[in-house]
Amino acid sequence: MSDAGTLLSELDNGRPSDGDLVDSILSDLNNSGSASPSHAPPPPMGVRGTMQNVQPMKSTYPNAADPAVPTAHLIGHDHPTEADFQRMMMNAQGPVPFNTMVPQMQQPVMQAPENYQPPQKNWQGQWVDELKQPIIVAIIVFIITLPAVHVLVSHYAPTLLGPGGNFTTMGSLARAVFSGGLYWILQRVVAPLLSV
């Protein structure tokens, strides 16, 4: 068995052990860091270090006054009076509605002078005002007389048509009432929405 290879006991004779290597590294570190090997190296500078001359951070905000003046303490455009505070403190029924005012705080109603005349419209504005309602009526008559409306009436309400396909008296009356309702919807609902 001698020709099988090198024994483990033969390998360990010439090499130092792991413990010897660690001890030699530690002794090298202690000797290179300071003159005396018994002292440990100083702790790293961190939180325990001495305070240096630290300057405060400069603000990035301008030093000018706020341009938006707070107006939460105003009532309308006026400062509250002592009567306002008394009214709020003495009112035990609950919160005060926002639109109640002390009589002396109410603004006087501005009346137009005797010789005041409202501004006159130019000729284009006058024509637009004159032609609004006739144009609406023309649109309604056009919609009511469409053949598709006639087909819908013959399908859903055939009693409003006569034997020849023309509207009866009740059919004409129903068509007129529908036209009036459509005119009212256009005037009171659609026109205010378009003027906004």
LUMTIPA-789496 format. One record per residue (C-alpha): chain; z, x negated, y. Coordinates in nm, 2 decimals. Each point is the difference from the previous one (the first is absolute). Layout:
<rs>
r unit A | zz Z | xx X | yy Y;
...
</rs>
This chain:
<rs>
r unit A | zz 0.00 | xx 0.00 | yy 0.00;
r unit A | zz 0.01 | xx -0.30 | yy 0.22;
r unit A | zz -0.37 | xx 0.04 | yy 0.08;
r unit A | zz 0.06 | xx 0.37 | yy 0.12;
r unit A | zz 0.05 | xx -0.10 | yy 0.37;
r unit A | zz 0.26 | xx -0.09 | yy 0.25;
r unit A | zz 0.35 | xx 0.14 | yy -0.04;
r unit A | zz 0.18 | xx 0.17 | yy 0.28;
r unit A | zz 0.29 | xx -0.24 | yy -0.01;
r unit A | zz -0.24 | xx -0.28 | yy 0.08;
r unit A | zz -0.14 | xx 0.18 | yy 0.31;
r unit A | zz 0.34 | xx 0.06 | yy 0.17;
r unit A | zz 0.10 | xx -0.37 | yy -0.01;
r unit A | zz -0.20 | xx -0.12 | yy 0.29;
r unit A | zz 0.00 | xx 0.30 | yy 0.23;
r unit A | zz 0.29 | xx 0.13 | yy 0.21;
r unit A | zz 0.13 | xx 0.35 | yy -0.06;
r unit A | zz -0.05 | xx 0.30 | yy 0.24;
r unit A | zz 0.35 | xx -0.03 | yy 0.13;
r unit A | zz -0.05 | xx -0.36 | yy 0.09;
r unit A | zz -0.32 | xx 0.09 | yy 0.19;
r unit A | zz 0.18 | xx 0.28 | yy 0.20;
r unit A | zz 0.29 | xx -0.24 | yy 0.09;
r unit A | zz -0.24 | xx -0.27 | yy 0.12;
r unit A | zz -0.19 | xx 0.25 | yy 0.22;
r unit A | zz 0.32 | xx 0.13 | yy 0.16;
r unit A | zz 0.13 | xx -0.35 | yy 0.06;
r unit A | zz -0.33 | xx -0.09 | yy 0.17;
r unit A | zz 0.02 | xx 0.30 | yy 0.23;
r unit A | zz 0.36 | xx -0.07 | yy 0.10;
r unit A | zz -0.07 | xx -0.37 | yy 0.07;
r unit A | zz -0.32 | xx 0.06 | yy 0.21;
r unit A | zz 0.15 | xx 0.28 | yy 0.22;
r unit A | zz 0.31 | xx -0.17 | yy 0.13;
r unit A | zz 0.17 | xx -0.34 | yy 0.00;
r unit A | zz 0.30 | xx 0.12 | yy -0.20;
r unit A | zz -0.09 | xx 0.16 | yy -0.34;
r unit A | zz 0.32 | xx 0.22 | yy 0.00;
r unit A | zz -0.10 | xx 0.23 | yy 0.29;
r unit A | zz -0.23 | xx 0.30 | yy -0.04;
r unit A | zz -0.30 | xx 0.04 | yy 0.23;
r unit A | zz 0.06 | xx 0.21 | yy 0.32;
r unit A | zz -0.07 | xx 0.37 | yy -0.02;
r unit A | zz -0.34 | xx 0.11 | yy 0.13;
r unit A | zz -0.01 | xx 0.13 | yy 0.36;
r unit A | zz -0.01 | xx 0.37 | yy 0.00;
r unit A | zz 0.24 | xx 0.28 | yy 0.11;
r unit A | zz 0.29 | xx -0.25 | yy 0.01;
r unit A | zz -0.19 | xx -0.24 | yy 0.23;
r unit A | zz 0.10 | xx -0.05 | yy 0.36;
r unit A | zz -0.13 | xx 0.25 | yy 0.26;
r unit A | zz -0.29 | xx -0.14 | yy 0.20;
r unit A | zz -0.09 | xx 0.12 | yy 0.35;
r unit A | zz -0.17 | xx 0.33 | yy -0.09;
r unit A | zz -0.18 | xx 0.18 | yy 0.28;
r unit A | zz -0.01 | xx 0.38 | yy -0.01;
r unit A | zz -0.34 | xx 0.16 | yy -0.08;
r unit A | zz -0.19 | xx 0.12 | yy 0.30;
r unit A | zz -0.08 | xx 0.37 | yy 0.02;
r unit A | zz -0.36 | xx 0.11 | yy -0.02;
r unit A | zz 0.07 | xx 0.32 | yy 0.20;
r unit A | zz -0.07 | xx -0.01 | yy 0.38;
r unit A | zz 0.30 | xx 0.01 | yy 0.23;
r unit A | zz -0.16 | xx 0.28 | yy 0.21;
r unit A | zz 0.16 | xx 0.35 | yy 0.01;
r unit A | zz -0.13 | xx 0.27 | yy -0.23;
r unit A | zz -0.29 | xx 0.18 | yy 0.17;
r unit A | zz 0.07 | xx 0.33 | yy -0.17;
r unit A | zz 0.30 | xx 0.14 | yy 0.19;
r unit A | zz 0.21 | xx 0.23 | yy -0.22;
r unit A | zz -0.01 | xx 0.36 | yy 0.12;
r unit A | zz 0.20 | xx 0.18 | yy -0.27;
r unit A | zz 0.27 | xx 0.08 | yy 0.26;
r unit A | zz -0.25 | xx 0.19 | yy 0.22;
r unit A | zz -0.06 | xx 0.38 | yy 0.01;
r unit A | zz -0.36 | xx 0.04 | yy 0.08;
r unit A | zz -0.03 | xx -0.26 | yy 0.27;
r unit A | zz 0.35 | xx 0.04 | yy 0.15;
r unit A | zz 0.33 | xx -0.15 | yy -0.08;
r unit A | zz 0.25 | xx 0.25 | yy -0.14;
r unit A | zz 0.25 | xx 0.15 | yy 0.25;
r unit A | zz 0.36 | xx 0.06 | yy -0.04;
r unit A | zz -0.08 | xx 0.37 | yy -0.06;
r unit A | zz -0.21 | xx -0.10 | yy -0.30;
r unit A | zz 0.29 | xx -0.18 | yy -0.16;
r unit A | zz 0.24 | xx 0.28 | yy 0.07;
r unit A | zz -0.24 | xx 0.25 | yy -0.15;
r unit A | zz -0.04 | xx -0.21 | yy -0.31;
r unit A | zz 0.37 | xx -0.06 | yy -0.04;
r unit A | zz 0.10 | xx 0.36 | yy 0.05;
r unit A | zz -0.26 | xx 0.15 | yy -0.23;
r unit A | zz 0.20 | xx 0.06 | yy -0.32;
r unit A | zz -0.27 | xx 0.22 | yy -0.17;
r unit A | zz -0.20 | xx -0.30 | yy -0.12;
r unit A | zz -0.27 | xx -0.22 | yy 0.13;
r unit A | zz -0.18 | xx 0.09 | yy 0.32;
r unit A | zz -0.37 | xx 0.09 | yy -0.03;
r unit A | zz -0.22 | xx -0.25 | yy 0.17;
r unit A | zz -0.16 | xx 0.25 | yy 0.24;
r unit A | zz 0.31 | xx 0.15 | yy 0.16;
r unit A | zz 0.05 | xx -0.11 | yy 0.36;
r unit A | zz 0.27 | xx 0.04 | yy 0.26;
r unit A | zz -0.14 | xx 0.22 | yy 0.28;
r unit A | zz 0.03 | xx -0.27 | yy 0.26;
r unit A | zz -0.20 | xx -0.24 | yy -0.21;
r unit A | zz -0.30 | xx 0.23 | yy -0.04;
r unit A | zz -0.31 | xx -0.12 | yy 0.18;
r unit A | zz -0.13 | xx 0.23 | yy 0.27;
r unit A | zz -0.33 | xx 0.17 | yy -0.09;
r unit A | zz -0.28 | xx -0.16 | yy 0.19;
r unit A | zz -0.23 | xx 0.26 | yy 0.16;
r unit A | zz -0.34 | xx -0.07 | yy 0.12;
r unit A | zz -0.06 | xx 0.00 | yy 0.37;
r unit A | zz -0.16 | xx 0.30 | yy 0.16;
r unit A | zz -0.33 | xx -0.17 | yy 0.06;
r unit A | zz -0.03 | xx -0.18 | yy -0.33;
r unit A | zz -0.33 | xx 0.04 | yy -0.19;
r unit A | zz -0.04 | xx -0.12 | yy -0.36;
r unit A | zz -0.27 | xx -0.26 | yy -0.05;
r unit A | zz -0.35 | xx 0.15 | yy -0.05;
r unit A | zz -0.20 | xx -0.09 | yy -0.31;
r unit A | zz -0.35 | xx -0.14 | yy 0.03;
r unit A | zz -0.30 | xx 0.21 | yy -0.11;
r unit A | zz 0.00 | xx -0.14 | yy -0.35;
r unit A | zz 0.36 | xx 0.10 | yy -0.05;
r unit A | zz -0.06 | xx 0.35 | yy 0.13;
r unit A | zz -0.30 | xx 0.05 | yy -0.23;
r unit A | zz 0.21 | xx -0.12 | yy -0.30;
r unit A | zz 0.28 | xx 0.25 | yy 0.09;
r unit A | zz -0.25 | xx 0.28 | yy 0.04;
r unit A | zz -0.19 | xx -0.06 | yy -0.33;
r unit A | zz 0.29 | xx -0.06 | yy -0.24;
r unit A | zz 0.06 | xx 0.36 | yy -0.10;
r unit A | zz -0.36 | xx 0.10 | yy -0.03;
r unit A | zz -0.07 | xx -0.30 | yy -0.22;
r unit A | zz 0.29 | xx 0.10 | yy -0.22;
r unit A | zz -0.12 | xx 0.36 | yy -0.03;
r unit A | zz -0.35 | xx -0.12 | yy -0.08;
r unit A | zz 0.13 | xx -0.22 | yy -0.28;
r unit A | zz 0.21 | xx 0.29 | yy -0.15;
r unit A | zz -0.30 | xx 0.24 | yy 0.01;
r unit A | zz -0.21 | xx -0.27 | yy -0.17;
r unit A | zz 0.25 | xx -0.05 | yy -0.28;
r unit A | zz 0.05 | xx 0.38 | yy -0.05;
r unit A | zz -0.37 | xx 0.07 | yy -0.03;
r unit A | zz -0.07 | xx -0.28 | yy -0.25;
r unit A | zz -0.16 | xx 0.12 | yy -0.33;
r unit A | zz 0.27 | xx -0.18 | yy -0.19;
r unit A | zz 0.27 | xx 0.23 | yy 0.16;
r unit A | zz -0.22 | xx 0.30 | yy -0.10;
r unit A | zz 0.00 | xx -0.12 | yy -0.36;
r unit A | zz 0.38 | xx -0.05 | yy 0.00;
r unit A | zz 0.05 | xx 0.35 | yy 0.13;
r unit A | zz -0.23 | xx 0.15 | yy -0.26;
r unit A | zz 0.19 | xx -0.19 | yy -0.27;
r unit A | zz 0.36 | xx 0.05 | yy 0.11;
r unit A | zz -0.01 | xx 0.32 | yy 0.20;
r unit A | zz -0.31 | xx 0.20 | yy -0.10;
r unit A | zz 0.14 | xx 0.33 | yy 0.14;
r unit A | zz -0.06 | xx -0.14 | yy 0.35;
r unit A | zz -0.38 | xx 0.00 | yy -0.06;
r unit A | zz -0.23 | xx 0.30 | yy -0.03;
r unit A | zz -0.26 | xx 0.07 | yy -0.27;
r unit A | zz -0.27 | xx -0.19 | yy 0.19;
r unit A | zz 0.22 | xx -0.31 | yy 0.04;
r unit A | zz 0.09 | xx 0.06 | yy 0.37;
r unit A | zz 0.36 | xx 0.02 | yy 0.12;
r unit A | zz 0.15 | xx 0.34 | yy 0.02;
r unit A | zz 0.21 | xx 0.12 | yy 0.30;
r unit A | zz 0.32 | xx -0.13 | yy -0.17;
r unit A | zz -0.19 | xx -0.33 | yy -0.09;
r unit A | zz -0.10 | xx -0.05 | yy 0.37;
r unit A | zz 0.36 | xx 0.08 | yy 0.11;
r unit A | zz 0.14 | xx -0.25 | yy -0.25;
r unit A | zz -0.26 | xx -0.26 | yy 0.11;
r unit A | zz 0.11 | xx 0.05 | yy 0.37;
r unit A | zz 0.37 | xx -0.03 | yy -0.09;
r unit A | zz -0.07 | xx -0.32 | yy -0.19;
r unit A | zz -0.20 | xx -0.13 | yy 0.30;
r unit A | zz 0.28 | xx 0.08 | yy 0.24;
r unit A | zz 0.26 | xx -0.18 | yy -0.23;
r unit A | zz -0.23 | xx -0.30 | yy -0.03;
r unit A | zz -0.03 | xx -0.01 | yy 0.38;
r unit A | zz 0.38 | xx 0.02 | yy 0.04;
r unit A | zz 0.05 | xx -0.28 | yy -0.25;
r unit A | zz -0.25 | xx -0.22 | yy 0.18;
r unit A | zz 0.16 | xx 0.07 | yy 0.34;
r unit A | zz 0.37 | xx -0.03 | yy -0.09;
r unit A | zz 0.00 | xx -0.25 | yy -0.29;
r unit A | zz -0.32 | xx -0.22 | yy 0.00;
r unit A | zz -0.05 | xx -0.04 | yy 0.38;
r unit A | zz 0.36 | xx -0.12 | yy 0.07;
r unit A | zz -0.04 | xx -0.25 | yy -0.29;
r unit A | zz -0.32 | xx -0.13 | yy 0.15;
r unit A | zz 0.14 | xx -0.03 | yy 0.35;
r unit A | zz 0.28 | xx -0.23 | yy -0.11;
</rs>
